[in-house]
Amino acid sequence: MAQIKPTFDLETEYSPSRWSCRFDTPREVLQYHEKLVSDASQLAIIRIPNKLEIEYGPSPGQKLDILGTDLPDNAPILVYIHGGYWQALSREISRYPAQPLYHANVKTMVLGYDLCPAVTLVEIIEQIQTATKFVFDYASKMGSKGVYFAGHSAGAHLIAKLLANGDFIESLPGKELLQGAFLISGVYDLRDLVRTSVNQALQLPDEWAVSLSPMFDDYKKLYRRNMRIYIIAGENDSPTFKKQSREFYEHLLKVSRTKNMYLEIKDGMDHFNIVECFAEERNYLRSLLLHDIGRYL
């Protein structure tokens, strides 16, 4: 009897551009995405008072942007972390959520970081921690009402790793300002990812996969905090991405013992337009954020 080959293909599951229904080829998906977010990011810095390329660390990638510098000192802050599998995209083309938020009196801070293979994923996680200390120093000094984080894909992973470090969060000045996080089409379990072409740049050994996966982190200390976590994926994300979002949501509920967790698989959206819409004046992130601000701040 001939052996039946499995239909599950890791390379396809971890290639988000192959799952979009909007274009004929994955290349077109990526080209459209990069052009849209680049154009919207450029418009944001033209139209919004800002301070760009603020150094929070010594290496070239360790810079952040603040958009909405003319807003009241106590304005809420959204911190945005881009995706790109820790090896692509950039801070410069990730400013696109800022304009709709600016019109709602919310400042946007866009965090950059060095990319693999120039640095390791462990180093990127450490850089995000360093940037986060800068964010909370700034927010405390300004008297901000609250700080929120949003991350897409690899950015969602980085936020999840940040939240897992409870001791670090508790050490932050103004830690009480941390209000919520939006984890969008994230990857939370790296065990299969290391067996795909994504790992050519990451160069992660198998034995690191578990320790660098939020799915296996301890979030018990979140119980002490009244923060909200929104876990979001697109209907047209790959089955693996949707599965990981669902499983991470269940993990957080179980381990943190808090009910301030929300899961949504957004109809009609794929891995890219789920964040492309942030450039639109009315978008779901803006609505979720403003609802949370109105309820808790």
C-alpha positions in Angstrom: 0.0 0.0 0.0 1.3 3.4 -1.0 2.0 5.7 1.9 -0.4 8.7 2.2 1.6 11.9 2.4 0.4 14.5 4.9 -1.4 17.5 3.5 0.0 19.8 6.2 2.9 21.7 4.8 4.9 23.9 7.3 6.4 26.2 4.6 2.9 27.0 3.4 1.4 27.4 6.8 4.1 29.9 7.8 3.9 31.9 4.5 1.1 34.4 5.3 1.1 35.9 1.8 -0.1 32.6 0.3 -3.4 32.8 2.1 -4.7 36.1 1.0 -7.7 36.1 -1.4 -7.1 39.6 -2.6 -4.4 39.1 -5.2 -3.3 36.4 -7.7 0.2 35.9 -6.3 1.9 36.1 -2.9 4.4 38.6 -4.4 1.5 41.0 -5.2 0.2 40.7 -1.7 3.6 41.8 -0.3 4.2 44.5 -2.8 0.8 46.0 -2.1 1.3 45.8 1.6 4.7 47.5 1.6 3.5 50.3 -0.7 0.4 51.0 1.4 2.1 51.1 4.8 5.1 53.1 3.3 2.8 55.7 1.8 0.6 56.0 4.9 3.7 56.2 7.1 5.1 59.0 5.0 1.8 61.0 5.2 1.7 60.5 9.0 5.1 62.3 9.5 4.1 65.1 7.1 0.8 65.8 8.8 1.5 65.1 12.4 3.9 66.9 14.7 6.6 64.4 15.7 10.0 63.6 17.0 11.7 60.8 15.0 14.7 58.5 15.4 15.0 58.8 19.2 17.8 56.6 20.3 17.0 54.2 23.1 20.1 52.0 22.7 23.5 52.0 21.0 22.9 50.0 17.8 21.4 51.3 14.5 18.0 49.7 14.9 17.4 50.8 18.5 15.4 53.9 17.7 11.8 55.0 18.2 9.4 57.6 16.9 6.8 59.7 18.8 3.9 61.0 16.7 1.5 63.6 18.1 4.0 65.5 20.2 1.7 68.5 20.3 -1.1 66.6 22.0 -1.7 67.2 25.7 1.1 65.8 28.0 -1.3 63.4 29.6 -2.6 61.9 26.3 -2.8 58.1 26.2 0.0 56.4 24.3 -0.1 53.5 21.8 3.2 51.7 21.3 3.4 49.9 18.0 5.8 47.1 17.1 6.1 45.9 13.5 6.2 42.4 12.2 8.3 40.8 9.4 9.5 37.6 11.1 12.1 39.5 13.1 14.1 39.9 9.8 12.1 42.4 7.6 10.1 45.6 7.5 11.1 48.6 9.7 10.1 51.4 12.0 10.1 53.9 9.1 7.2 52.2 7.3 5.3 51.3 10.5 4.0 54.8 11.4 0.7 54.3 9.6 -1.6 53.8 12.7 -0.6 57.3 13.9 -2.9 59.6 11.9 -6.3 58.1 12.9 -5.1 57.9 16.5 -3.9 61.5 16.5 -7.4 62.7 15.5 -8.6 60.9 18.7 -5.9 62.6 20.9 -3.8 59.4 21.2 0.0 59.6 20.8 1.7 56.9 18.8 5.2 55.6 19.6 6.7 53.3 17.0 9.5 51.0 18.2 12.3 49.9 15.9 14.8 47.1 16.6 17.7 45.4 14.9 16.9 42.5 12.6 18.1 39.0 12.2 20.7 37.7 11.2 22.6 40.8 12.4 21.3 40.1 15.9 19.7 37.1 17.5 16.0 36.8 18.5 17.2 36.8 22.2 18.8 40.2 21.6 15.7 41.6 19.9 13.6 40.6 22.9 16.1 42.4 25.1 16.0 45.5 22.9 12.2 45.6 23.2 12.6 45.6 27.0 15.1 48.5 26.8 12.7 50.4 24.6 9.8 49.7 27.0 11.8 51.2 29.9 12.2 54.3 27.7 8.5 54.4 27.0 7.5 54.2 30.6 10.1 56.8 31.7 8.6 59.1 29.0 5.0 58.3 29.9 5.6 58.9 33.6 7.5 62.2 33.0 4.6 63.4 30.8 1.9 62.3 33.1 0.2 60.1 30.5 -3.1 58.6 31.4 -2.1 55.2 30.1 0.1 53.1 27.8 -1.1 50.5 25.4 0.9 48.1 23.2 0.0 46.8 19.7 2.1 44.4 17.7 1.6 42.6 14.4 2.9 39.1 13.7 6.5 39.0 15.0 5.6 42.2 16.9 2.8 40.4 18.7 5.3 37.7 19.7 7.6 40.4 21.1 4.9 41.9 23.2 3.8 38.5 24.5 7.4 37.9 25.5 7.5 41.3 27.2 4.4 40.6 29.2 5.8 37.2 30.3 8.6 39.0 32.1 6.6 39.9 35.2 9.6 40.9 37.2 10.6 43.4 34.5 7.1 44.8 34.2 6.9 45.3 38.0 10.3 47.1 38.0 9.1 49.8 35.5 8.6 53.4 36.7 4.9 54.1 36.2 4.1 50.4 35.7 0.5 51.2 36.7 0.1 53.0 33.4 0.2 49.7 31.5 -3.5 49.4 30.4 -3.7 46.9 27.5 -2.2 45.0 24.6 -3.4 44.2 21.1 -1.7 41.0 19.7 -2.5 40.8 16.0 -1.9 37.7 13.9 0.9 36.7 16.2 3.1 33.6 16.3 3.3 32.2 19.8 4.9 28.7 19.3 8.2 28.5 17.4 8.7 24.8 17.5 7.6 24.2 13.9 8.8 27.6 12.6 12.4 26.6 13.2 11.9 23.9 10.5 10.9 26.4 7.8 12.9 28.8 5.6 12.1 31.6 8.1 14.8 30.1 10.3 17.5 30.8 7.7 17.9 34.3 9.1 16.9 33.5 12.7 19.3 30.6 13.0 17.4 29.3 16.0 18.5 25.9 17.3 15.7 23.5 18.1 16.4 23.6 21.8 15.7 27.3 21.9 12.2 27.1 20.4 10.3 26.3 23.6 12.1 29.0 25.7 11.4 31.6 23.1 7.7 30.7 22.6 5.1 32.7 24.6 2.9 29.6 24.5 5.1 28.1 27.3 5.6 31.2 29.4 4.2 31.8 32.8 1.8 34.7 33.0 0.6 34.3 36.5 1.8 37.8 37.5 -0.7 39.2 35.0 -3.4 38.4 37.6 -2.1 41.3 39.7 -2.7 43.8 36.8 -6.0 45.1 35.6 -4.8 45.2 32.0 -6.7 43.9 29.0 -5.3 41.7 26.2 -6.9 41.5 22.8 -5.8 38.5 20.7 -6.8 39.0 17.1 -6.3 37.1 13.8 -7.8 37.2 10.3 -10.2 34.7 8.8 -7.8 34.4 5.9 -4.7 33.9 8.1 -3.3 30.4 7.7 -4.9 27.6 9.9 -1.7 27.5 11.9 -1.8 31.3 12.7 -5.5 31.1 13.7 -4.8 27.9 15.8 -1.9 29.6 17.6 -4.1 32.6 18.4 -6.8 30.4 19.9 -4.3 28.3 21.8 -2.5 31.3 23.2 -5.7 32.8 24.3 -6.6 29.6 26.2 -3.1 29.5 27.7 -3.4 33.1 29.0 -6.9 32.4 30.5 -5.6 29.3 32.2 -2.3 30.5 33.5 -3.1 34.1 34.4 -6.4 33.3 36.0 -7.9 36.6 34.7 -10.9 37.1 32.4 -9.6 40.3 30.9 -8.7 38.5 27.7 -10.5 38.7 24.4 -10.2 36.6 21.2 -11.5 37.6 17.8 -11.0 36.0 14.3 -11.9 38.9 12.0 -14.1 38.1 9.1 -12.7 38.7 5.6 -9.3 39.8 6.7 -5.9 38.3 6.0 -2.5 38.6 7.6 -1.9 41.9 5.9 -5.1 43.9 5.6 -5.7 43.2 9.3 -3.1 45.9 9.9 -3.3 47.9 6.6 -6.7 49.1 7.8 -5.0 51.0 10.7 -4.2 53.7 8.2 -7.9 54.3 7.7 -9.7 57.0 9.7 -12.1 54.5 11.1 -10.6 51.1 11.9 -11.1 48.4 14.4 -7.9 49.0 16.4 -8.9 52.7 16.9 -12.4 51.6 17.9 -11.1 49.0 20.4 -8.6 51.4 21.9 -11.0 54.3 22.3 -13.6 52.0 23.8 -11.0 50.8 26.3 -9.8 54.3 27.1 -13.4 55.5 27.6 -14.1 52.7 30.0 -10.9 52.5 32.0 -9.1 55.9 31.8 
